[in-house]
């Protein structure tokens, strides 16, 4: 009986030459867990809201003024057949109205029975942060922000994590009658 090594030997030789010519496996990169949110600015302060807490971002719509409400309630707008109360977030939080410029946007919050639009000075797009850049330590936070701030992310600048849902649950936000 003849030895059947010739086809087998050929396959082994092909395998060895392929292994020698093959590129090495790419190095494993360590996966960094990240957090995403909608970045926005009020004055010079940068904020980020969880993606799940912002229903949509709108250009500032025309709105109708309402009598007998607090000054931070700017009016009500018709957005696709729904009445959207428009709130100046800067005036609510800091007692000074937001700058009237073309960068102003509305963050729409829809939480339980609350449907409201929050005027912010600018929306800075979707922001990604490494989880290890998060800190629960809030330093130099004004007392009127503490109930809505849940920590900060550190990058080129500090981004305060702002919860629109916490805002929508607060009694001060729901008390609109002047």
Order of alpha helices (4+ residues) and beta strands (2+ residues): alpha-beta-beta-beta-beta-beta-alpha-beta-beta-beta-beta-beta-beta-alpha-alpha
